[in-house]
Amino acid sequence: MPLLGAHESIAGGLHLAFDRIDQVGGQSLQIFTANQRQWRAPVLGEDDVRRFRQRWHRSGDMPVASHASYLINLAAQEPDKVDKSVNAFAEELRRCDRLGIRFAVIHPGSHGGDGIEAGLARVVRHLDLALERSSALGADLKVLLETTAGQGTSLGSRFEELGWLLDNSRYPDQVGVCVDTCHVFAAGYELRTAEGYAQTMTGLERHIGLDRVHFFHLNDSKKEFGSRVDRHHHIGEGHIGLDGFRLLLNDPRFRDLPMTLETDKGDDLAEDVDNLRRLRALIT
């Protein structure tokens, strides 16, 4: 069955994210490895790495993904923004490599009005450059380009765009895709009916390849189908509804993949507990 979990806070120390995911009964985890609102991350100390790895092992060595900072834009054109973005992502990959994290999720970026073709060319160039500047080239680490809702000039809302990026990277073995349910739904990919879900997965397989999907974000959508607006909602409370998640969770092609929530929660994490309960109740 899918490995269900959530994005959890690293407040107080990276290793404490495992306390939180254990508290909600998760089987997979996503974190920020540093403050995602700042360009520069503090240096990881040996004690930080040791505590993280030891605590991870006590949690059963579950799948863990990092989500890169939202400041990073690999489609940027201005030299200063390119330099900041490439260096920040290279540093994120170095942090993941030291911590032993196998998946680094990132939004492809925004072309800023220059057009999809020009933006995609910049993304693949800057992605390859970040891999080359990091210590992670050749490591057991995959960059996962996340599906997006298509808001504004953001790239990655069409499977064809993500497939092009994967096919044109110089390091195809180190890139893959993370599918976000809210984002694909908002981008116009149907999930709620058996027919619509089948068509969406046919497109995913044709343009990306199911073997290149390694992670899912499970979020309902506050906005309607095809809205191109990225607004996450709790499972079953948005426009996707329970049927869309039932189809995904019972799809044998994704049976063993990690799937994490990215929904709002309070300090007691009760919302994560409730959302995970709803998801597990859909598995037959």
C-alpha positions in Angstrom: 0.0 0.0 0.0 1.2 3.6 -0.5 3.5 5.0 2.2 1.3 7.9 3.5 2.8 10.8 5.5 3.1 14.5 5.7 5.3 17.6 5.4 6.5 18.3 9.0 8.3 21.2 10.6 11.9 21.1 11.6 11.5 23.7 14.4 14.0 23.0 17.2 16.1 20.8 15.0 16.0 18.7 11.8 15.7 15.4 13.7 12.5 16.6 15.5 10.6 16.2 12.2 10.6 12.5 12.9 9.0 13.0 16.3 6.2 14.8 14.5 5.7 12.3 11.7 5.7 9.4 14.3 3.1 11.4 16.3 0.7 11.4 13.4 1.4 7.8 12.3 3.1 8.7 9.0 5.1 6.3 6.9 6.9 9.0 4.8 8.1 12.5 5.4 8.8 15.7 3.6 10.8 18.6 5.2 12.5 21.8 4.4 16.1 21.3 5.4 16.4 25.0 6.2 14.3 28.2 6.4 12.7 28.2 3.0 12.2 32.0 3.1 16.0 32.7 3.2 18.6 32.4 0.5 21.4 31.3 2.8 21.1 28.2 5.0 23.2 27.7 8.1 26.0 25.2 7.8 25.0 21.7 8.8 27.1 20.6 11.8 28.2 17.0 12.3 26.0 16.7 15.3 23.0 17.8 13.2 23.7 15.2 10.6 24.3 12.5 13.2 21.1 13.2 15.2 19.1 13.3 12.0 20.4 10.0 10.7 20.0 8.3 14.1 16.5 9.5 14.6 15.6 8.6 11.1 16.8 5.0 11.7 14.6 4.8 14.8 11.6 5.7 12.7 12.1 2.8 10.4 14.2 4.4 7.6 11.0 5.7 6.0 11.2 7.6 2.6 12.2 11.3 3.2 12.0 14.1 0.7 13.3 17.7 0.9 11.3 20.5 -0.6 13.6 23.2 -2.0 13.1 26.9 -1.1 10.3 28.7 -3.0 12.7 31.6 -3.6 14.6 29.4 -6.1 13.7 30.0 -9.7 15.6 27.9 -12.1 13.9 29.6 -15.1 15.2 33.0 -14.1 16.9 35.1 -16.7 18.6 38.0 -14.7 22.2 37.0 -13.9 21.9 37.8 -10.2 18.7 35.7 -9.8 20.2 32.9 -11.8 23.3 32.8 -9.6 21.3 32.9 -6.4 19.0 30.2 -7.5 21.6 27.8 -8.9 23.8 28.3 -5.8 20.9 27.9 -3.4 19.7 24.7 -5.1 23.3 23.3 -5.3 23.5 23.9 -1.5 20.2 22.2 -1.0 21.5 19.1 -2.9 24.6 19.1 -0.8 22.5 19.2 2.4 20.4 16.3 1.2 23.4 14.3 0.3 25.0 14.8 3.7 21.7 13.9 5.4 21.1 10.8 3.2 17.9 12.2 1.7 17.1 10.6 -1.6 14.6 13.1 -3.1 14.8 16.8 -3.5 11.5 18.3 -4.7 11.5 21.6 -6.6 9.1 23.7 -8.6 10.5 24.1 -12.2 10.2 27.9 -12.0 8.6 30.9 -13.7 9.6 32.2 -17.2 8.6 35.7 -16.2 6.9 36.5 -19.5 9.6 35.2 -21.9 7.5 32.3 -23.0 7.4 28.5 -22.2 10.1 27.5 -24.6 12.7 30.0 -23.4 11.8 29.2 -19.8 12.2 25.5 -20.1 15.6 25.9 -21.8 16.8 27.9 -18.9 15.4 25.4 -16.3 17.2 22.5 -17.8 20.4 24.5 -18.1 20.3 25.8 -14.6 19.2 22.4 -13.1 22.2 20.7 -14.7 24.5 23.5 -13.4 23.2 23.1 -9.9 23.8 19.3 -10.0 27.3 20.0 -11.3 28.1 22.5 -8.5 26.8 20.2 -5.8 28.4 17.2 -4.3 25.4 15.1 -5.3 26.3 14.4 -8.9 26.3 10.6 -9.2 24.9 10.2 -5.7 21.8 8.2 -4.8 19.7 11.4 -5.0 17.0 12.4 -7.4 15.8 15.9 -8.2 12.0 15.7 -8.5 10.4 18.4 -10.6 6.9 19.1 -9.2 3.8 19.4 -11.2 2.4 22.9 -10.9 -1.1 24.5 -11.2 0.0 26.8 -14.0 -0.5 30.0 -12.1 0.9 33.1 -13.7 4.0 32.3 -15.8 5.0 29.2 -13.8 6.3 26.2 -15.7 5.4 22.5 -15.2 1.6 22.5 -15.4 1.6 20.4 -18.5 3.1 16.9 -18.5 4.7 17.6 -21.9 6.8 20.4 -20.2 8.0 18.1 -17.5 8.8 15.3 -19.9 10.8 17.7 -22.0 12.9 18.8 -19.0 13.6 15.1 -18.1 14.5 14.2 -21.7 16.9 17.2 -22.1 18.8 17.0 -18.8 22.4 15.9 -19.2 21.8 13.8 -16.0 18.5 11.9 -16.7 19.2 9.3 -14.1 19.1 12.0 -11.4 15.8 13.7 -12.3 12.2 12.6 -11.9 8.8 13.9 -11.0 6.7 14.6 -8.0 2.9 14.7 -8.7 0.8 17.1 -6.6 -2.9 16.2 -6.8 -4.1 19.8 -6.2 -1.8 21.2 -8.8 -2.7 18.7 -11.6 -6.4 19.1 -10.9 -6.1 22.9 -11.0 -4.1 22.6 -14.2 -7.0 20.7 -15.8 -6.2 17.1 -15.3 -9.3 15.2 -14.1 -9.0 12.9 -11.1 -12.6 12.5 -9.8 -14.0 9.9 -12.2 -12.6 6.6 -13.4 -12.6 7.8 -17.0 -11.0 11.1 -16.2 -8.4 9.5 -13.9 -7.5 7.0 -16.6 -7.0 9.7 -19.2 -4.8 11.7 -16.8 -2.6 8.7 -16.1 -2.4 7.9 -19.8 -1.1 11.4 -20.4 1.3 11.0 -17.5 2.6 7.8 -18.8 2.9 9.1 -22.4 4.7 12.3 -21.7 6.7 11.5 -18.6 6.7 7.8 -17.9 5.3 6.3 -14.7 8.7 4.9 -13.8 9.9 8.5 -13.5 7.2 9.4 -10.9 8.8 8.9 -7.5 6.7 10.9 -5.0 3.2 12.3 -4.6 1.8 15.3 -2.7 -1.8 14.6 -1.6 -3.7 17.8 -1.3 -7.4 18.5 -2.1 -8.1 21.8 -3.9 -9.9 24.9 -2.6 -10.3 26.0 -6.2 -12.3 24.4 -9.0 -11.1 22.1 -11.8 -8.9 23.9 -14.3 -8.7 27.1 -12.2 -4.9 27.3 -12.5 -4.9 28.5 -8.9 -2.8 26.7 -6.3 -4.8 26.5 -3.0 -4.4 23.3 -0.9 -7.4 21.9 1.1 -7.9 19.1 3.5 -8.7 15.6 2.1 -12.3 15.3 1.0 -13.1 19.0 1.7 -12.2 20.5 -1.6 -13.2 20.1 -5.3 -11.3 16.8 -5.8 -13.3 15.0 -3.1 -12.7 11.5 -1.8 -13.3 9.7 -5.1 -10.2 11.2 -6.7 -8.0 10.1 -3.8 -9.7 6.6 -3.8 -8.7 6.1 -7.4 -5.1 7.1 -6.8 -4.6 5.2 -3.6 -5.9 2.0 -5.1 -3.9 2.2 -8.3 -1.5 -0.7 -8.2 1.1 1.2 -10.2 1.7 3.5 -7.3 1.3 1.0 -4.5 4.7 1.4 -2.9 5.3 5.1 -3.5 5.6 7.7 -0.7 2.7 10.2 -0.6 2.7 13.1 1.7 0.2 15.7 2.8 0.9 19.5 2.4 -2.1 20.8 4.2 -2.4 23.4 7.0 -2.2 22.1 10.6 -2.0 23.3 14.1 0.7 22.7 16.7 -1.0 19.5 17.8 -1.0 18.1 14.3 -4.6 16.9 14.6 -5.3 17.8 11.0 -2.6 15.5 9.8 -4.0 12.7 11.9 -7.5 13.3 10.5 -6.3 13.6 6.9 -4.3 10.4 7.1 -7.2 8.6 8.7 -9.4 9.7 5.7 -6.9 8.5 3.2 -6.3 5.1 4.8 -10.1 4.5 4.9 -10.1 4.8 1.1 -7.7 1.9 0.6 -9.3 -1.4 -0.3 
